[in-house]
Amino acid sequence: MEKLSGREVLRQLHISHRRLKRLLGAHLAPGRPKRPSALQAYRHLLSEWYRQYPRLQAAQVHRRLREYGYAGSLSSVERFTRVWRIRKPVVYHALDFVPGEEAQVDWFFADLEGVGRTALFLYVLSYSRYAWGKFYPRTSFEFFLEGHLECFRHLNALARTHRYDNLKSVVLKHTPERIEYNPAFLEFARHYGFKIHACNPYKGNEKGRVERLGRDVRSSFLYGRSFKDYEDLNHRFRAWLTERNGLVHRSTGRTPSDLLTGERLLGLPAAFFPARRVLLAVVSKTALVEFETNRYSVPSSLCLKPCQILAYPDRIEIVIASKTAARHKRSFEP
């Protein structure tokens, strides 16, 4: 039998390859005991990471562990974290909110005939489900603030907490250890007195009300329609929202417009907060300042001067030595 090949042994004994390995293994001398994995020292940390972020990939974990001094391989991390990465059924629980407690905010995108690529800012009060929204040509910081400000003016108030996905306008970095917020947006939140709640990464269900509204807009308002321009689009969208806010909601048995009167919202401060983004630049030799894909002129005496660009949704202001050197209507030409 010693000169037979493995395949011949299997054929003559009429057993499987797996059974042959098991039989041979029973007669082999025991090997060295397996050394404990170096990852055992990080077990508690890994468990906490996966509790907060169940969709973490092994490569992401490996990168983060290196910051903690781990020098092992990615394959070791893949094997060790397999127990946490097994997909388990996710159970979602309905959330209840008290009046004025929270609003959910997000951007949604669409390519529309007559308008092109557009961004929809949506704001939903979680208790009443009252919705407000507007289409904009960009999602940059100044438009994000403008969406809030127009909604606040519409309500003449605002929610006490605002729930966001991990938008760059709100969150710069979100790790299991900490959340780094955008300082400019923190200043905005402090000015209006609301708290920021950042959803866990990849957890769209944590802001389900605004997610459902976004799907409803696509299927019920946008589908099959074309628009002349932004004015036409937003005019028709306001009418659609007014109608929607007047419909009885199946969960509450009342309309969002009725429940809005019971929201205990924050009042608006007296001081105005500008919806703008601030950037640094230098005036060119030809007295132009470049912003995005467009150039804006300043007096020729200001060539090569350092400047600030104040980007508003509707205009561009160029400030040099604390004085406004030029003001232009904002262009969105590519």
Secondary structure, DSSP 8 states (H G I E B T S, - for coil): -TTS-HHHHHHHHT--HHHHHHHHHHTS---------GGGGGHHHHHHHHHH-TT--HHHHHHHHHHTT----HHHHHHHTHHHHS------------TTSEEEEEEEEEEETTTEEEEEEEEEETTT--EEEEEES--SHHHHHHHHHHHHHHHTSB-SEEEE-S-TTTEEEE-SS-EEE-HHHHHHHHHHT-EEEE--TT-GGGGHHHHHHHHHIIIIIITT---SSHHHHHHHHHHHHHHHHTS--TTTSS-HHHHHTT---B---SS-----EEEEEE--TTSEEEETTEEEE--GGGTT-EEEEEE-SSEEEEEETTEEEEEEE-----
